[in-house]
Amino acid sequence: MCLSPNPTPAQAHDHLIDRCLAGDRKAQETLYRRYTRAMYRIALRMTGDSMEAEDVLQESFIRAFRSLKSFKGEATFGAWLKRIVINTSINHIKRRRNEWVGLEDHQLEVAEEEASPRAALPWT
């Protein structure tokens, strides 16, 4: 894509995406900086945890750059990226839910007092 001397914001944005597709790291960095705040807020709102939101953000941008060829421009890049962030957040929430195990899910047996290490100590 050849840019005119005064490209519209949409043309400049499309050119940036084309550069990303060509492997231009600076263009990827520019897109990252342009969208990171808004996408972080979405991830934070969904996960409720700042560290998990950072993980979601990083994973989302990796997914976006790896699948950039599938971006057809039917929606804005921001809307496309937002959908990736939302889906990644949902996946993280599902994983987290599966990792949490409630005590009520397990039968706990209380040891007899005689079986405790203190019971084995001699009284002097």
C-alpha positions in Angstrom: 0.0 0.0 0.0 1.4 3.3 -1.0 0.5 6.2 1.2 -0.5 9.5 -0.2 1.3 12.6 1.2 -1.7 13.2 3.6 -3.0 9.7 4.5 -6.3 9.4 6.4 -6.0 7.9 9.8 -7.6 4.7 8.4 -5.0 4.5 5.6 -2.2 5.1 8.1 -3.7 2.4 10.3 -4.0 -0.1 7.4 -0.4 0.6 6.4 0.7 -0.1 10.0 -1.1 -3.5 9.9 0.5 -4.2 6.5 3.9 -3.5 8.0 3.1 -5.9 10.9 2.2 -8.6 8.4 5.6 -8.0 6.8 7.3 -8.7 10.1 8.1 -5.1 11.1 8.7 -5.1 14.8 8.5 -1.4 15.1 5.0 -1.5 13.6 4.0 -4.2 16.1 5.3 -2.1 18.9 3.3 0.9 17.6 0.1 -1.1 17.5 0.8 -2.5 21.0 1.4 1.0 22.4 -1.7 2.3 20.7 -4.1 -0.4 22.1 -2.5 -1.6 25.3 -4.2 0.7 27.8 -7.7 0.0 26.5 -7.2 -3.7 26.2 -5.7 -3.9 29.7 -8.8 -2.2 31.1 -11.0 -4.8 29.5 -8.9 -7.7 30.8 -8.8 -6.2 34.3 -12.6 -5.6 34.3 -13.1 -9.2 33.3 -10.5 -11.0 35.5 -10.6 -8.7 38.5 -6.9 -9.2 39.0 -4.1 -6.9 37.8 -1.5 -9.7 37.4 -4.0 -12.0 35.6 -5.0 -9.0 33.4 -1.3 -8.5 32.4 -1.1 -12.2 31.5 -4.3 -11.9 29.4 -3.0 -8.8 27.7 0.3 -10.4 26.8 -1.3 -13.6 25.5 -3.9 -11.6 23.6 -1.3 -9.6 21.7 0.7 -12.7 20.9 -2.5 -14.3 19.5 -3.4 -11.2 17.6 0.0 -10.9 15.9 0.1 -14.6 15.1 -3.3 -14.5 13.5 -3.1 -11.0 12.0 -3.5 -12.6 8.5 -7.1 -13.5 9.5 -7.9 -9.9 10.1 -10.1 -9.0 7.2 -11.0 -5.4 8.1 -14.7 -6.2 8.4 -14.6 -4.5 11.8 -12.0 -2.1 13.1 -8.7 -3.5 14.3 -9.6 -2.4 17.8 -12.9 -4.3 17.8 -11.1 -7.4 16.5 -8.4 -7.1 19.2 -11.1 -6.5 21.8 -12.8 -9.8 20.9 -9.4 -11.6 21.3 -8.9 -10.0 24.7 -12.4 -11.0 25.8 -12.0 -14.6 24.6 -8.6 -14.9 26.3 -10.0 -13.4 29.5 -12.9 -16.0 29.4 -10.4 -18.8 28.9 -8.3 -17.6 31.9 -11.4 -17.3 34.1 -12.4 -20.9 33.1 -8.9 -22.2 33.9 -8.9 -20.4 37.2 -12.3 -21.8 38.1 -11.1 -25.3 37.3 -7.9 -24.8 39.4 -9.9 -23.8 42.6 -10.9 -26.8 44.6 -13.2 -26.2 47.5 -12.8 -28.1 50.8 -16.3 -29.3 50.6 -15.3 -31.3 47.5 -13.0 -33.5 49.6 -13.6 -35.6 52.7 -11.3 -34.5 55.4 -10.6 -36.8 58.3 -9.6 -35.4 61.6 -6.8 -37.3 63.2 -7.2 -38.7 66.6 -5.4 -36.9 69.4 -3.3 -39.9 70.1 -2.0 -39.9 66.6 -0.6 -36.4 66.8 3.2 -35.9 67.1 2.6 -34.4 70.6 1.1 -37.6 71.8 4.2 -39.5 71.0 6.4 -37.2 73.2 7.2 -38.5 76.7 5.8 -36.6 79.7 8.5 -35.6 82.1 
